[in-house]
Amino acid sequence: MSLGFEVMGLAARVRWGVPPKVQTPASHMLLVVTLSEVKYLVDVGFGVTTPSAPLRLDSRDVQVTPHGNYKITEEQGYYELAFEQSRGWQTLYQFNLEPKQDADYKVFNWYVSTHPDSVFVRNLVAARIVGQYRYTLRNHEFKRYLGGELLDVIALTDPEQVITCLRTHFNIKAPVALHSALMAIFDDINCKTG
């Protein structure tokens, strides 16, 4: 049975928040979905700046989604995805159209889940879109966004607040082992501020 579309897995080099001269590995999974001969960039996992709608890969115009504006540029087969913020356009990542296999993603996932330089090893990270809002959690900071703009930041003060936040805003039931990991995060925060 055919659903009428084709999917190609790709990998991107994250550039968001990275100085221009710093090299990054191709470690972010994204998809190109072809539907009625039109190619769309589909990404469901880039945190606070995840596009909340498919983006036309062949368009160089600003693409408006319910949660912000995006722009794809291309030069000599290399693409960049940028997100519009109040301070201007921010490049999220760079990619090409070389298809990736499941074996490639195993290597990428191993890196982001085990390497000491990976943001996912050093931090508790969660993101979710609910209606018109985006929610993010990074360690002890819960943030709420509307249309790409930050509305508020709440500093959570203990592990129980983080676990409640995960359950309430992200629909995540935290494993028991998370409590001790959170204690270490809060001990570190207290050492830096105390």
Helices and strands as residue ranges (DSSP letters): E 5-14, E 26-35, E 38-42, G 47-49, E 55-56, E 63-65, E 68-75, E 78-85, E 88-95, H 102-114, H 119-122, E 125-130, E 133-138, E 141-146, E 149-155, H 159-170, H 177-193
